[in-house]
């Protein structure tokens, strides 16, 4: 299934994408697409969506997961991205936090923060947890995954790298986490390590990669993170980005107000955001 949340910010309703390309309202079946819903998917067995109401075609698409408890990022997790930034291949996954308040819809504007100098893009495959995971093995990790989605790990490089301390401050501004359009359930993704992902800025292709070049794969990451904290249903791990970020260009290229990012991951849908000035 391709699950979504449709409606104005703060008023999204749970939805499922039907074969005819319309969104069907799941409000009569579940309260939201969130940890509670994802922890017990028995409601989806033999679900007949043909009689569910169609939602307006022009309605806003919200983040595909609501009430996210934790948003964990993985740094330098593609061989080519590590190389373009001049960093060594990490011996263990690099973890960083990204504030859940950064999460927004896949077509919402991205706000250039006050004082921003180096706004950057990162197309990523994100993993959504469906069952509590604590000290799980790599072999068992897949059983704790509800599904996958697209994330743009928007980053302010000056805040992240030049302002000292942890990466959190360069990763967490409002709108720095466009998520969706869909949460694609695990059964529809044959191999998360064989997905094409891409990013265009104003029509120019900057990122054009494959999840096959991850240093640490999805199962390894879920297992690894679960050694340090319990993962709860609805938590998200965003798994890193391939080469082609603005920081890695020569000369470096960073986003300006008015520019548009278009990005996607094979089978998981596409996003589009325009950069706007801070309010």
C-alpha positions as a Markdown table, in Angstrom:
| # | Residue | x | y | z |
|---|---|---|---|---|
| 1 | Unk | 0.0 | 0.0 | 0.0 |
| 2 | Unk | 0.9 | 3.6 | -0.5 |
| 3 | Unk | -0.3 | 5.5 | 2.6 |
| 4 | Unk | -0.5 | 9.3 | 2.8 |
| 5 | Unk | -1.8 | 12.1 | 4.9 |
| 6 | Unk | -3.9 | 14.7 | 3.0 |
| 7 | Unk | -5.1 | 18.2 | 4.0 |
| 8 | Unk | -3.9 | 21.5 | 5.4 |
| 9 | Unk | -1.1 | 21.5 | 8.0 |
| 10 | Unk | -2.4 | 20.2 | 11.3 |
| 11 | Unk | -5.6 | 18.9 | 9.7 |
| 12 | Unk | -4.3 | 16.0 | 7.6 |
| 13 | Unk | -6.5 | 12.9 | 7.2 |
| 14 | Unk | -5.1 | 9.4 | 6.6 |
| 15 | Unk | -5.4 | 8.2 | 3.1 |
| 16 | Unk | -4.4 | 5.4 | 0.7 |
| 17 | Unk | -3.5 | 5.8 | -3.0 |
| 18 | Unk | -5.8 | 3.8 | -5.2 |
| 19 | Unk | -5.0 | 2.2 | -8.5 |
| 20 | Unk | -6.9 | 5.0 | -10.3 |
| 21 | Unk | -4.4 | 7.5 | -8.9 |
| 22 | Unk | -6.9 | 9.1 | -6.4 |
| 23 | Unk | -6.5 | 9.3 | -2.7 |
| 24 | Unk | -9.1 | 7.6 | -0.6 |
| 25 | Unk | -10.0 | 8.8 | 2.9 |
| 26 | Unk | -9.1 | 6.2 | 5.6 |
| 27 | Unk | -10.6 | 8.2 | 8.4 |
| 28 | Unk | -13.3 | 5.6 | 8.9 |
| 29 | Unk | -10.6 | 2.9 | 9.3 |
| 30 | Unk | -7.8 | 4.5 | 11.2 |
| 31 | Unk | -7.2 | 7.8 | 13.1 |
| 32 | Unk | -3.9 | 8.7 | 11.4 |
| 33 | Unk | -0.9 | 7.3 | 9.7 |
| 34 | Unk | 1.2 | 7.2 | 12.8 |
| 35 | Unk | 3.0 | 4.9 | 15.2 |
| 36 | Unk | -0.2 | 3.4 | 16.7 |
| 37 | Unk | -1.6 | 2.6 | 13.2 |
| 38 | Unk | 1.7 | 1.2 | 11.9 |
| 39 | Unk | 2.3 | -1.0 | 15.0 |
| 40 | Unk | -0.8 | -3.1 | 14.2 |
| 41 | Unk | -1.6 | -3.4 | 10.5 |
| 42 | Unk | -4.3 | -5.9 | 10.9 |
| 43 | Unk | -6.8 | -3.2 | 9.7 |
| 44 | Unk | -5.2 | -3.4 | 6.3 |
| 45 | Unk | -5.9 | -7.1 | 5.7 |
| 46 | Unk | -8.6 | -7.6 | 3.1 |
| 47 | Unk | -9.2 | -3.8 | 3.1 |
| 48 | Unk | -11.6 | -2.8 | 0.3 |
| 49 | Unk | -11.0 | 0.8 | -0.5 |
| 50 | Unk | -13.4 | 1.0 | -3.4 |
| 51 | Unk | -16.2 | 2.4 | -1.2 |
| 52 | Unk | -14.0 | 4.9 | 0.6 |
| 53 | Unk | -14.5 | 8.6 | -0.2 |
| 54 | Unk | -12.2 | 10.2 | -2.8 |
| 55 | Unk | -10.2 | 13.2 | -1.5 |
| 56 | Unk | -9.9 | 16.4 | -3.6 |
| 57 | Unk | -7.2 | 16.0 | -6.3 |
| 58 | Unk | -5.8 | 19.5 | -5.5 |
| 59 | Unk | -5.6 | 18.9 | -1.8 |
| 60 | Unk | -2.2 | 19.4 | 0.0 |
| 61 | Unk | -0.2 | 16.3 | 0.6 |
| 62 | Unk | 1.2 | 16.3 | 4.1 |
| 63 | Unk | 4.1 | 14.4 | 5.6 |
| 64 | Unk | 3.3 | 10.7 | 5.2 |
| 65 | Unk | 3.8 | 9.9 | 8.9 |
| 66 | Unk | 2.3 | 11.9 | 11.8 |
| 67 | Unk | 3.4 | 12.3 | 15.4 |
| 68 | Unk | 6.9 | 11.2 | 14.7 |
| 69 | Unk | 8.8 | 10.5 | 18.0 |
| 70 | Unk | 12.4 | 10.4 | 16.6 |
| 71 | Unk | 14.0 | 11.4 | 13.4 |
| 72 | Unk | 17.5 | 10.0 | 13.1 |
| 73 | Unk | 19.9 | 10.9 | 10.3 |
| 74 | Unk | 22.8 | 8.9 | 9.0 |
| 75 | Unk | 25.8 | 10.9 | 7.8 |
| 76 | Unk | 28.3 | 10.1 | 5.1 |
| 77 | Unk | 26.6 | 6.8 | 4.2 |
| 78 | Unk | 27.4 | 6.7 | 0.5 |
| 79 | Unk | 30.9 | 6.0 | -0.8 |
| 80 | Unk | 30.7 | 8.8 | -3.4 |
| 81 | Unk | 29.3 | 11.4 | -1.0 |
| 82 | Unk | 32.0 | 10.7 | 1.5 |
| 83 | Unk | 34.6 | 11.2 | -1.3 |
| 84 | Unk | 33.1 | 14.5 | -2.5 |
| 85 | Unk | 33.2 | 16.0 | 1.0 |
| 86 | Unk | 36.8 | 14.8 | 1.5 |
| 87 | Unk | 35.8 | 12.5 | 4.4 |
| 88 | Unk | 37.0 | 9.0 | 5.2 |
| 89 | Unk | 34.7 | 6.1 | 4.9 |
| 90 | Unk | 33.2 | 5.8 | 8.4 |
| 91 | Unk | 33.9 | 2.6 | 10.3 |
| 92 | Unk | 30.5 | 2.7 | 12.0 |
| 93 | Unk | 27.4 | 4.6 | 11.0 |
| 94 | Unk | 27.4 | 8.3 | 11.9 |
| 95 | Unk | 24.2 | 9.2 | 13.7 |
| 96 | Unk | 22.7 | 12.7 | 14.2 |
| 97 | Unk | 19.4 | 14.0 | 15.3 |
| 98 | Unk | 17.0 | 16.0 | 13.2 |
| 99 | Unk | 14.2 | 17.8 | 15.0 |
| 100 | Unk | 10.8 | 16.4 | 14.3 |
| 101 | Unk | 9.6 | 20.0 | 14.0 |
| 102 | Unk | 11.5 | 20.1 | 10.7 |
| 103 | Unk | 9.1 | 17.6 | 9.1 |
| 104 | Unk | 6.8 | 19.0 | 6.5 |
| 105 | Unk | 4.9 | 17.9 | 3.3 |
| 106 | Unk | 6.7 | 16.9 | 0.2 |
| 107 | Unk | 5.5 | 19.9 | -1.8 |
| 108 | Unk | 5.7 | 22.5 | 1.0 |
| 109 | Unk | 8.0 | 25.5 | 0.6 |
| 110 | Unk | 11.4 | 25.2 | 2.2 |
| 111 | Unk | 12.1 | 28.3 | 4.3 |
| 112 | Unk | 15.6 | 29.9 | 4.1 |
| 113 | Unk | 16.5 | 30.5 | 7.7 |
| 114 | Unk | 17.5 | 33.9 | 9.0 |
| 115 | Unk | 21.3 | 34.2 | 8.7 |
| 116 | Unk | 21.5 | 31.2 | 6.3 |
| 117 | Unk | 24.5 | 31.3 | 3.9 |
| 118 | Unk | 24.8 | 27.7 | 2.6 |
| 119 | Unk | 21.5 | 26.0 | 2.2 |
| 120 | Unk | 21.9 | 22.6 | 0.7 |
| 121 | Unk | 19.9 | 19.6 | -0.6 |
| 122 | Unk | 20.1 | 15.8 | 0.1 |
| 123 | Unk | 17.7 | 13.3 | -1.5 |
| 124 | Unk | 17.4 | 10.2 | 0.8 |
| 125 | Unk | 15.6 | 6.9 | 1.3 |
| 126 | Unk | 13.9 | 7.0 | 4.7 |
| 127 | Unk | 12.9 | 4.0 | 6.8 |
| 128 | Unk | 9.7 | 4.1 | 8.9 |
| 129 | Unk | 9.6 | 1.8 | 12.0 |
| 130 | Unk | 6.6 | -0.4 | 12.5 |
| 131 | Unk | 7.5 | -2.5 | 15.5 |
| 132 | Unk | 9.5 | -1.6 | 18.6 |
| 133 | Unk | 13.2 | -2.4 | 18.1 |
| 134 | Unk | 15.7 | -2.7 | 20.8 |
| 135 | Unk | 19.0 | -4.6 | 20.3 |
| 136 | Unk | 17.6 | -6.4 | 17.2 |
| 137 | Unk | 19.9 | -8.4 | 14.9 |
| 138 | Unk | 20.4 | -7.5 | 11.3 |
| 139 | Unk | 18.6 | -10.7 | 10.4 |
| 140 | Unk | 15.5 | -9.6 | 12.3 |
| 141 | Unk | 15.7 | -5.9 | 11.5 |
| 142 | Unk | 13.4 | -6.1 | 8.5 |
| 143 | Unk | 10.5 | -7.4 | 10.7 |
| 144 | Unk | 10.6 | -4.0 | 12.5 |
| 145 | Unk | 10.2 | -1.9 | 9.4 |
| 146 | Unk | 6.7 | -0.6 | 8.4 |
| 147 | Unk | 7.8 | 0.8 | 5.1 |
| 148 | Unk | 9.8 | 3.4 | 3.2 |
| 149 | Unk | 9.5 | 7.0 | 2.0 |
| 150 | Unk | 11.4 | 9.9 | 0.3 |
| 151 | Unk | 13.0 | 12.5 | 2.5 |
| 152 | Unk | 14.9 | 15.7 | 1.5 |
| 153 | Unk | 17.4 | 16.1 | 4.3 |
| 154 | Unk | 17.7 | 19.9 | 3.8 |
| 155 | Unk | 20.9 | 21.2 | 5.5 |
| 156 | Unk | 22.4 | 24.6 | 6.3 |
| 157 | Unk | 26.1 | 23.8 | 5.9 |
| 158 | Unk | 27.4 | 26.9 | 7.7 |
| 159 | Unk | 25.2 | 26.1 | 10.7 |
| 160 | Unk | 26.2 | 22.4 | 10.5 |
| 161 | Unk | 30.0 | 22.7 | 10.0 |
| 162 | Unk | 31.2 | 26.2 | 10.8 |
| 163 | Unk | 29.2 | 27.0 | 13.9 |
| 164 | Unk | 30.8 | 24.3 | 16.1 |
| 165 | Unk | 29.1 | 21.6 | 18.0 |
| 166 | Unk | 26.8 | 18.9 | 16.7 |
| 167 | Unk | 25.1 | 18.7 | 13.2 |
| 168 | Unk | 21.7 | 19.1 | 14.8 |
| 169 | Unk | 21.6 | 22.9 | 14.4 |
| 170 | Unk | 22.3 | 22.7 | 10.6 |
| 171 | Unk | 19.6 | 20.0 | 10.1 |
| 172 | Unk | 16.6 | 21.0 | 12.1 |
| 173 | Unk | 15.1 | 24.3 | 10.9 |
| 174 | Unk | 11.4 | 24.3 | 10.2 |
| 175 | Unk | 10.7 | 22.8 | 6.7 |
| 176 | Unk | 14.1 | 21.0 | 6.6 |
| 177 | Unk | 12.5 | 17.6 | 6.5 |
| 178 | Unk | 10.1 | 17.2 | 3.6 |
| 179 | Unk | 8.7 | 13.7 | 3.9 |
| 180 | Unk | 6.6 | 11.6 | 1.5 |
| 181 | Unk | 4.5 | 11.8 | -0.6 |
| 182 | Unk | 3.8 | 8.2 | 0.5 |
| 183 | Unk | 4.7 | 5.7 | 3.1 |
| 184 | Unk | 5.2 | 2.6 | 0.8 |
| 185 | Unk | 4.7 | -0.5 | 2.9 |
| 186 | Unk | 7.6 | -3.0 | 3.1 |
| 187 | Unk | 5.9 | -5.6 | 1.0 |
| 188 | Unk | 6.0 | -3.3 | -2.0 |
| 189 | Unk | 9.7 | -2.7 | -1.9 |
| 190 | Unk | 11.5 | -5.8 | -3.2 |
| 191 | Unk | 15.0 | -4.6 | -2.4 |
| 192 | Unk | 15.7 | -1.3 | -0.6 |
| 193 | Unk | 19.3 | -1.6 | -1.6 |
| 194 | Unk | 18.5 | -1.4 | -5.3 |
| 195 | Unk | 16.6 | 1.9 | -5.7 |
| 196 | Unk | 17.4 | 4.8 | -8.0 |
| 197 | Unk | 17.3 | 8.3 | -6.3 |
| 198 | Unk | 17.8 | 11.7 | -7.9 |
| 199 | Unk | 17.7 | 15.4 | -7.3 |
| 200 | Unk | 17.2 | 18.4 | -9.7 |
| 201 | Unk | 17.6 | 22.0 | -8.8 |
| 202 | Unk | 16.0 | 24.4 | -11.3 |
| 203 | Unk | 16.0 | 21.6 | -13.9 |
| 204 | Unk | 19.6 | 20.7 | -13.5 |
| 205 | Unk | 20.4 | 17.1 | -12.4 |
| 206 | Unk | 22.8 | 17.2 | -9.4 |
| 207 | Unk | 22.2 | 13.9 | -7.7 |
| 208 | Unk | 21.7 | 10.6 | -9.7 |
| 209 | Unk | 22.5 | 7.6 | -7.5 |
| 210 | Unk | 21.5 | 4.2 | -6.2 |
| 211 | Unk | 20.9 | 2.9 | -2.7 |
| 212 | Unk | 23.2 | 0.0 | -3.8 |
| 213 | Unk | 26.2 | 2.3 | -3.0 |
| 214 | Unk | 25.2 | 2.8 | 0.7 |
| 215 | Unk | 28.1 | 2.0 | 3.0 |
| 216 | Unk | 25.7 | 0.6 | 5.6 |
| 217 | Unk | 22.5 | -0.9 | 4.4 |
| 218 | Unk | 19.0 | -0.6 | 5.8 |
| 219 | Unk | 19.1 | -3.7 | 7.9 |
| 220 | Unk | 22.4 | -2.8 | 9.3 |
| 221 | Unk | 21.2 | 0.7 | 10.2 |
| 222 | Unk | 18.0 | -0.4 | 12.0 |
| 223 | Unk | 20.0 | -3.0 | 14.0 |
| 224 | Unk | 22.8 | -0.5 | 14.8 |
| 225 | Unk | 20.6 | 2.3 | 15.9 |
| 226 | Unk | 18.6 | -0.1 | 18.1 |
| 227 | Unk | 21.8 | -0.8 | 20.1 |
| 228 | Unk | 21.8 | 2.7 | 21.4 |
| 229 | Unk | 18.1 | 3.6 | 21.7 |
| 230 | Unk | 14.8 | 1.8 | 21.4 |
| 231 | Unk | 13.1 | 2.5 | 18.1 |
| 232 | Unk | 9.3 | 3.0 | 18.4 |
| 233 | Unk | 6.6 | 2.6 | 15.8 |
| 234 | Unk | 6.5 | 5.8 | 13.7 |
| 235 | Unk | 10.1 | 6.7 | 14.2 |
| 236 | Unk | 12.1 | 7.5 | 11.1 |
| 237 | Unk | 15.7 | 6.8 | 10.1 |
| 238 | Unk | 16.8 | 8.8 | 7.0 |
| 239 | Unk | 19.7 | 6.8 | 5.5 |
| 240 | Unk | 22.1 | 9.2 | 3.8 |
| 241 | Unk | 22.5 | 10.8 | 0.4 |
| 242 | Unk | 24.6 | 10.0 | -2.7 |
| 243 | Unk | 27.1 | 12.4 | -4.3 |
| 244 | Unk | 25.9 | 15.6 | -5.9 |
| 245 | Unk | 25.1 | 17.9 | -3.0 |
| 246 | Unk | 25.8 | 21.6 | -3.3 |
| 247 | Unk | 28.7 | 21.3 | -0.7 |
| 248 | Unk | 30.4 | 18.9 | -3.1 |
| 249 | Unk | 30.4 | 21.0 | -6.2 |
| 250 | Unk | 33.5 | 22.8 | -7.5 |
| 251 | Unk | 32.8 | 25.7 | -7.0 |
| 252 | Unk | 30.2 | 25.0 | -4.3 |
| 253 | Unk | 26.6 | 25.8 | -5.1 |
| 254 | Unk | 23.9 | 26.7 | -2.5 |
| 255 | Unk | 20.2 | 27.3 | -2.7 |
| 256 | Unk | 18.7 | 30.8 | -3.2 |
| 257 | Unk | 15.2 | 32.1 | -2.7 |
| 258 | Unk | 13.0 | 31.3 | -5.7 |
| 259 | Unk | 14.9 | 28.1 | -6.6 |
| 260 | Unk | 13.0 | 24.8 | -7.0 |
| 261 | Unk | 14.1 | 21.3 | -5.9 |
| 262 | Unk | 12.6 | 18.2 | -7.6 |
| 263 | Unk | 13.6 | 14.8 | -6.2 |
| 264 | Unk | 12.5 | 11.2 | -6.0 |
| 265 | Unk | 13.3 | 7.7 | -5.1 |
| 266 | Unk | 12.3 | 4.8 | -7.4 |
| 267 | Unk | 8.8 | 3.5 | -6.5 |
| 268 | Unk | 8.4 | 5.9 | -3.6 |
| 269 | Unk | 7.2 | 9.0 | -5.4 |
| 270 | Unk | 8.5 | 12.5 | -6.0 |
| 271 | Unk | 8.8 | 15.7 | -4.2 |
| 272 | Unk | 9.0 | 19.4 | -5.3 |
| 273 | Unk | 9.9 | 22.4 | -3.1 |
| 274 | Unk | 10.5 | 26.0 | -3.7 |
| 275 | Unk | 12.9 | 28.0 | -1.5 |
| 276 | Unk | 11.2 | 31.0 | 0.1 |
| 277 | Unk | 12.5 | 33.8 | 2.4 |
| 278 | Unk | 12.1 | 33.5 | 6.2 |
| 279 | Unk | 8.9 | 35.2 | 7.5 |
